[in-house]
Amino acid sequence: MQPLEVMAQEFQAYKNGGGTRISKTLLAAGAVLVLVIFALSGQSPGSASSAHTFQPGPPIAALAPPGECAFGEDWSPAPLVDRKKVSDDAVLLRFGLADGRSLGLSTCACLLAQGAGVVRPYTPVSTNALSGAFELLVKVYPEGALSKHLATIPIGSSVNFKHIPKNVKIQYPFPATRIGMIAGGSGVTPFVQALHAILGTPEDKTEVTLLASHRTRADALAVEAFDAWAAASKGRLRAITTLTREPASSAWAGRRGRLDARTLKAFLPPPVPDVLIFVCGPPAMYESLCGPRDDPELTGILRDLGYSKDQVIKF
């Protein structure tokens, strides 16, 4: 049996709640192929495919300690080697790394990207199991100079990146038995990394509730992946997606509306000592739920529900 067939069967088994973990040897030999199958849907490098759902594959705990990142605190270029369109306003970008090395980024850490005269943080959606490359899922905003730049530069162009270790908000293993993750839009990306670490570590029994808010079904790029991870997690992950602007006539059967106090209270773990709440999303979400991202104090709905500032991590 060919390695690609083995990986495909492993993924199907994982979705069904069974199967064995992919061997380290197979991961090392086929990491690039795994990402091609599950994230790039088999399209040729450098092309702009028709929109398709982002699929990160089964959880892989390819952990790296702080200080191992391929990028340091000075700007270094990385070539864009592939770009895939995953929705009308989002692209999956693959950047190359020299000498076949892995990114070596610690869990939930981000990279800073420079272009079009601005600097923005991005959390890779690939894991350290991928050799010679890393991937970013980028939402393209009408007024976003860097996101538009990344969505249009030619394949082969270089983009400057760096990593500031002090920007890491929290590091795996997480000091909690229950975690609530609240994501808005592309704010799901650090939680892709966190869930890879938690669910990809069999001895980790942390229970996670993921609340993801998107405008429309087309914006919910990883909903199938999260649903598959939840179905195979044996109760370790509960994934809830809510849509705020989905047409009433659509076939969407899930939740609708914004993440208000009633919704958070219904789904998040309660404000007790063994609980952490992670938040990542647009500024308006921070303002409503916990206060500005750069403000260490806690305000908003989460404070009103009884959580302390030490329990809420603003990504």
N, C-alpha and C positions, 0 to 999 in steps of 0.2 A: 504494500500500500504506500502511496506517495505521501510525503509530509503534509502537503496541502490538504489531502483527504483526511488525514489524522486530525489536523487542526480543526477542520470543518466539523468532524464528528464530535470532537471535544466540546466545541462551542454549543452544538445542538444538545449534547448530553448535559452541559451546564445549565442551559435554558430549562431543561426538563427536571432539574434538581438532582442529577446524578453525575456519573462520570468521574474519572480520575483527574488530578491536577496535571497540567501539561508539564512534562519533565524539563528540568533546567537545560538539558542538552538540546532538546527541541526548541526551547525558547531562544537559546543562543544561536542556533543554526537558522531559525526561521522567523526571527522577530520582524524583520522587514516584510516578509511575506504575510505574516499575520495582519500587520497594519494595512497592507495592500488589500487583503480580503475584506476585512471588517470595517476599515475606515475609508478606503478609496474605491471600493467596489470594483476593482479590477480594471480601472481606466488607465490609459497610457500616460506616463509621466509628462508633465508640461501642458496637458490639455485642460480645457475648461468644460467639465462634463455638465450634463443636465442636472438639475437639483435632485439630491437624494438625501436620505436621513443619515446623519452621523452615527456610526456604529463603532464604538471603541473596543469591541471584543470582550471576552471574559476578564474578570479582575485579575491583575498580576501585581503581586507585592514585590516590585523590583526597587527596593529601598536603597537610598544613598545617604550617608551622614552629611551634615553641613560641612562645607568646605571642599567638597568633591566636584563642584560644578565645572563644566567645561569652560564657562565664562567667568572671568574675574570682575573686579571693580572698575576696570578700564574698558572702553568700548572695543569690541572685536567684531569683524565682519563674518557673516555666514551667508552662503549663497542660497537663493530660493531655487529649489530643484523641482518642485511640483506645486500645483494649486488646483483644488477641486471646489466647485460650487456645491454647497450643501443646502442652500435655500436661496430665495430671491435676494437676500441681503446678508449672507454669511458665506465665508470661504474657509476651507481647510488648507493650511499652508504647510509644506514640508521644507525645512531648511537642512542643509548638509553640515556635517561635522567632520573635521579632518581625521585621518588615520583610523576611520571606523570606530571611533570611541563613542560611548553613550553620553548622554547629557549630564548624568550624575547630579541631578537636581533633587534636593530633599523635598519631602512631601509637603504640598501646599505652598511651596515657594514659587516666586514668580521671576520672570526676566523683564528687564527694561528694554524696550525697542525704541530706536531712534530713526526718524525719517520725516520728510516734509516739514522740517523745522520744529517738530514737537517730539516729546518723549512720553511713552505710555507703558504701563505694566501689562504683561500678558502671562497667564499661567498655561504652560504646555498641557495638551491633552494626551500626548504620548507618554509612555513610561520609560524608565531607564533600561528596560529590556530591549528597546529599539537601538540598534547599533548604527552609527554613522549618520544619524539624523535625529530631528525632533520635530514635533508638529504643534501648530497653534490653530485654534478655532477662533476666527475673527469675525465679529459682527461689524458690518459696514454701515456706518451712520452717514446721513446726508451732510452733516457738518463736521464729520470726523476726518480731519486732514490725514492722520496716519493710517486709519483703517482704509480709506479710499486709496491711499498710496500703496498699501500692501496688496490691495485687491487688483491693482492694475499694472504694477511694475512687471517688466518682462522676466520670464524664467531665465535664471542665470544671474540676475541682478543680486547684489549683496546688500544686506541690511545689518546695521550695527546693533549688537546686543551687549548687555552686561548684567551682572547679578550682584545685588547688595545683600549680603547675608542678614543684616539687621532688619531687612524688610520682612523676614519670615515671621508671621504672626503667632504661629503655634506649630509644634513639631510632633510627628508621630513617634512613639505611641501616645495617643491622646489621653489625658488624665481624667477619664470619665467612663462610666459604664453605660450611659445613655447620651446620645448626641442628637440635637435637632439642627438640621441644615436648612437654611432659608435662602433660596436663590431667586434672583430676578434676571431674566434674559440670559445674557452670556455670563452672568455671575455663577453659572453652574460649573464653570471650568475648574476652579480649585477643588470642588467637591468630587469631580471625576477622579482627581488625584487622591483625595482622602478616601474615597470608596475603594479604589484600587488597593490601597494599603490595608484597610480594615477587612474587606471581604476576601482579599487575596491572602490573608494570614489566617489559616484555619483555627489556630489557638486563640485568636482575638474574638471575644464574645460580645464586644460592644454592640448595642442595639442602636440603630440609626433611623430617624425619620427625616426624609427629604421632602421639603415643600418647595416646589418650583413654580414660579409665576411667569407666564409668557403672555404676549398680546394675542397671538393666534396659534392654531395648531402648527402652521408652517414654521413658526418661531421656536417651537418645542423640539429642538434638534436631536436631543438624546432620549426622548421619552421611551422609545422601544427598548433601548439599552437599559435604562433604569428599571423598567418594568421586568425585563428578563432577569436582571441582577436580583431584584426583589423576590421574584418567583423562586429563584434557586437558592436564596439565602437562608432558608429554614427559620424565618422570623427575625433575622438580624437586620433586614432593611425593609422599611415601608416607604414607598415612593408615591407622592401625591402631586399631580400637576393640575394647576388651575389656569384658565385662560380668561383674559380681561376684555378682549375685543373680538372674540370668535363670533361670526355671524350666527344668529339664532337658527337659521335654516340649515346649518352644517350638521354633519353626522356625529360631531363630538359628543360623547356620552359622559365625559368626566366633569369635574367641577368647573364652575365659572365664577368670575368675580375676583376682587382684589383680596390680598391677605390682610384681613381685618382681625380685630381682637378675638372675635368669636371663633374664627378659623384656626388661629394660632393656639388658642386654649384647647380646642377640640383635638388637635393632632400632635402638638409638641409634648415632649416629656415635661412633667411639672417642675417648678423651680425648687428642687431639692439639691443637697450638696453634691451628689454624684452626677450631675447633669451639666452639659455645656451646650450653648447655642451658637452656631456659626452663621454669619450673615454676609452675603455678597450680592451686590446688585447695583442699580443706578442710584444717584444721589437722592432722588425722591423716596426710594425705599428706605435708605438709611434714616432719613429725616423722620419718616413715619414710624419705623420700628424701633430704632435704637439711638438716634441722634447721628450727627455727621461722622463720617468714617474716621477722620483724624482727631475727633474729640474723645479722649479717654473716658469721659463721663457717660453714663447711660441715661437716656431719656426715651420718650415715646412709648409705644404699646408694650414692649418687652419689660420696661421698668414697671409699668402699670400692672402687668401680670405677675409681678413679684420676683423677677430675676434680678440678680445683682450684677454690677459692672464686671466683676471677675468671672462671671459665667458666660458673658456674651463676647464673642470674638468677632471683631469687624475686619473682614478681609479687604 
